[in-house]
Amino acid sequence: MIYLDYSANTPVDTRVLEQFCAVERRCIGNANSHHQAGSAAKAEIDAATIKIASLLGVQPAEIIYTSGASEANNFALKGLARLSRYAGRHIISTPLEHSSVSGTLTALQEQGYEIDLLDVKQDGTVDLEHLKDLLRPDTICVAITLVDSELGVVQPVQEIAAILKAYPHCHLHVDATQAVGKIPVSFEGVDTMSLTAHKFYGLNGIGLLIKRRNLALEPLIHGGESTTIYRSGTPTVALWRWPPRWPVRLILPSLTCPDALTMWQS
């Protein structure tokens, strides 16, 4: 079989798998526990978080680990909607979004939120003039995917962020799942951003929500503090620990790499 569907899932790199097994055997403690084994596990997570934050150009406190981009999208949109519910109930998105975004918006619509979708131009990018027409004082969020999973169209996120500066109650959520590791990605002007490791040779079941520190989102999972107050549960240390010789250039914010596999082989 010739496998070409790398936008859906990439094969895990052997170094990632080897590191996962090594950490899983070495870090047997619960990172939420205060004994020696728990502290050792937490130290592994903290070290990984610092490294990932540095590569993505964000602060460690802005990283929330999730099970993947779908959870991250749900967390961001539901959290932003609840956070801003007194400022308004109007959300703008596009017809190009992943189902974890469109499905969440449908759920919010059933709760009384108003959803508008942007027009898409012939080149696949959203119509910024239409965005300006749709924006209102009660608009609380614009949700957009950075790179389309089927066509590869890159949306003008920084231009959208510039437009939203005139709307202080409106947050910008970016689904960067198909972008990280392939094109330059910037968190500038963005409030929340989702990504997942299995799109660039990582393991399935681990993703990130990057969230501005000043945003107090309500957790999807309640039950006490874990690696963050925003997501409870026993952390899987090995899912977050990077290989000792990971090809870090793959996800540098300044990277332009149309052929990520070439980077892995170099």
Secondary structure, DSSP 8 states (H G I E B T S, - for coil): -----TTT-----HHHHHHHHHHHHH--S-TTS-SHHHHHHHHHHHHHHHHHHHHHTS-GGGEEEESSHHHHHHHHHHHHHHHTTTT--EEEE-TT--HHHHHHHHHHHHTT-EEEE--B-TTS-B-HHHHHHH--TTEEEEEEESB-TTT--B--HHHHHHHHTT-TT-EEEEE-TTTTTTS----TT-SEEEEEGGGTT--TT-EEEEE-TT-----SS-SS-SSBTTB-S---HHHH---TT--GGGG-TT---S-HHHHHH-
